Amino acid sequence: MRKIYIFFYVLLLSISAFGQDARQAEAHIKAVYLYNFSKYIEWPSGYSQGSFVIGVINGDPVLISELNKMAASKTAGSQKFVIKNFRTATQIGKCNILFVPGSSNAQLPEVLKKIRGTSTLLVTEYVGDAKRGAAINFVSIDSKQEFELNKANAERCRLVVSSSLSALAIAKID
């Protein structure tokens, strides 16, 4: 009987460790994508000075940690990265990129109102969000992270999307 308890204990530890590793890997991939978006999108002059702000709505601590690691060693041109974690849409300030995870998708209508008229690149990860206002929407296909691009939504925010980034999108939505 004791062997069964030990087996289940080791199994639970393994599953927990695997889940943590997968979560860490997913967060790292998203952080890399968000960083690379900063290289392939051009912001208006008012957003090209000072810090380059990446905001997240209710960010997973693992993602926030990955973004902070990236921010410590990378820049967007001459701009230093600043990572901000907002609990609600009302807290959103000036951001270059704003990421709304699927777990916070219910706040999307409020987020869209809050960033209307700004040059904020809205990145989401919920089915259909590229049609509902996001410029970029993360999707997972065959366990691989991909993204959809709604260039019209980006252009409404006065953002210029490079043809290189556009070519990498799995779907272009207008």
C-alpha positions in Angstrom: 0.0 0.0 0.0 2.8 2.4 0.8 4.3 1.8 -2.7 1.0 3.0 -4.2 1.1 6.3 -2.2 4.7 6.9 -3.2 3.9 6.2 -6.8 1.0 8.6 -6.8 3.0 11.2 -5.0 5.8 11.0 -7.5 3.3 11.0 -10.4 1.6 14.2 -9.0 5.0 15.9 -8.6 5.9 14.9 -12.2 2.6 16.2 -13.6 3.0 19.4 -11.6 6.5 19.9 -12.8 5.5 19.2 -16.4 2.6 21.6 -16.2 4.9 24.3 -14.8 7.5 23.7 -17.5 4.8 23.9 -20.2 3.4 27.1 -18.7 6.9 28.6 -18.5 7.6 27.6 -22.1 4.3 29.1 -23.3 5.0 32.4 -21.4 8.5 32.6 -22.9 7.1 32.1 -26.4 4.5 34.9 -25.9 7.2 37.2 -24.4 9.4 36.6 -27.5 6.4 37.3 -29.8 5.6 40.5 -28.0 9.2 41.6 -28.2 9.4 40.8 -31.9 6.2 42.7 -32.6 8.1 45.8 -31.4 10.6 45.3 -34.2 8.1 44.9 -37.0 5.6 47.6 -36.2 6.2 51.4 -36.5 4.5 53.7 -34.0 3.8 57.4 -34.4 6.5 59.8 -33.1 4.7 60.3 -29.7 5.1 56.6 -29.0 8.7 56.4 -30.2 10.1 58.4 -27.3 10.5 57.6 -23.6 9.9 54.0 -22.5 8.4 51.3 -24.7 5.5 50.1 -22.5 4.0 46.6 -22.7 0.9 46.3 -20.7 -0.9 43.2 -19.7 -4.4 42.8 -18.3 -4.4 40.5 -15.3 -1.1 39.0 -16.4 -0.1 35.5 -15.3 2.9 35.9 -12.9 4.9 33.6 -15.1 4.3 35.7 -18.2 5.1 38.9 -16.3 8.3 37.3 -15.1 9.3 36.3 -18.7 8.5 39.8 -19.9 10.6 41.4 -17.2 13.5 39.1 -18.0 13.2 40.2 -21.6 12.9 43.9 -20.6 16.1 43.7 -18.6 18.2 42.8 -21.6 16.4 44.1 -24.7 15.3 47.4 -26.1 12.9 48.6 -28.8 15.3 50.7 -30.8 16.6 53.2 -28.3 13.6 52.7 -25.9 13.8 50.7 -22.8 11.0 48.3 -22.1 8.7 48.8 -19.1 6.2 46.1 -18.2 2.9 47.1 -16.6 0.3 44.7 -15.2 -3.2 46.2 -15.1 -5.9 44.6 -13.1 -8.8 46.3 -14.9 -9.3 48.2 -18.1 -9.8 51.4 -16.1 -6.2 51.3 -15.0 -4.7 51.2 -18.5 -2.4 54.1 -19.3 -0.3 54.8 -22.3 1.0 51.5 -23.8 2.8 50.7 -27.0 1.5 47.1 -26.8 -1.4 45.9 -24.7 -1.9 42.1 -24.2 -5.3 40.8 -23.2 -5.0 37.1 -22.3 -7.9 34.8 -22.9 -8.7 34.7 -19.2 -9.4 38.5 -19.3 -11.4 38.4 -22.6 -14.5 39.6 -20.8 -12.8 43.0 -20.4 -12.2 43.4 -24.1 -15.1 45.8 -24.7 -13.9 48.1 -21.9 -10.3 47.8 -23.1 -11.3 48.8 -26.6 -13.1 51.9 -25.2 -10.1 52.8 -23.1 -7.6 52.6 -25.9 -9.8 54.2 -28.6 -7.9 57.0 -30.3 -4.5 55.8 -29.1 -1.7 54.1 -30.9 -1.7 51.0 -28.8 -1.1 47.6 -30.5 -3.8 45.4 -29.1 -2.8 41.7 -28.8 -5.3 39.1 -27.7 -5.6 35.3 -27.6 -9.3 34.5 -27.8 -11.1 33.1 -30.9 -12.6 35.9 -33.0 -10.8 38.8 -31.3 -9.1 39.9 -34.5 -12.5 40.6 -35.8 -13.6 42.3 -32.6 -10.9 45.0 -32.5 -7.5 43.3 -31.9 -4.7 44.0 -34.3 -3.0 40.6 -33.4 -4.6 37.5 -32.0 -2.6 34.6 -30.8 -3.9 31.2 -31.8 -2.5 27.7 -31.2 -2.4 25.3 -34.1 -1.1 21.8 -33.6 0.4 22.9 -30.3 2.3 25.6 -32.1 1.9 29.3 -31.3 0.8 31.3 -34.3 -1.0 34.7 -34.8 -3.7 36.3 -36.9 -3.3 39.8 -38.1 -6.0 42.4 -38.6 -4.0 45.1 -40.5 -7.0 47.4 -40.7 -7.3 47.5 -36.9 -3.6 48.3 -36.6 -3.9 51.1 -39.2 -6.8 52.6 -37.3 -4.3 53.0 -34.4 -1.9 54.7 -36.8 0.5 51.7 -36.7 2.5 50.6 -39.7 2.9 46.9 -39.9 5.9 45.6 -41.9 5.3 43.2 -44.8 7.6 40.8 -43.0 5.3 40.5 -40.0 2.2 40.4 -42.3 3.8 37.5 -44.2 4.2 35.5 -40.9 0.6 35.8 -39.9 -1.4 32.6 -40.5 -4.5 34.7 -41.3 -5.0 38.2 -42.4 -8.3 39.6 -41.3 -9.8 42.9 -42.6 
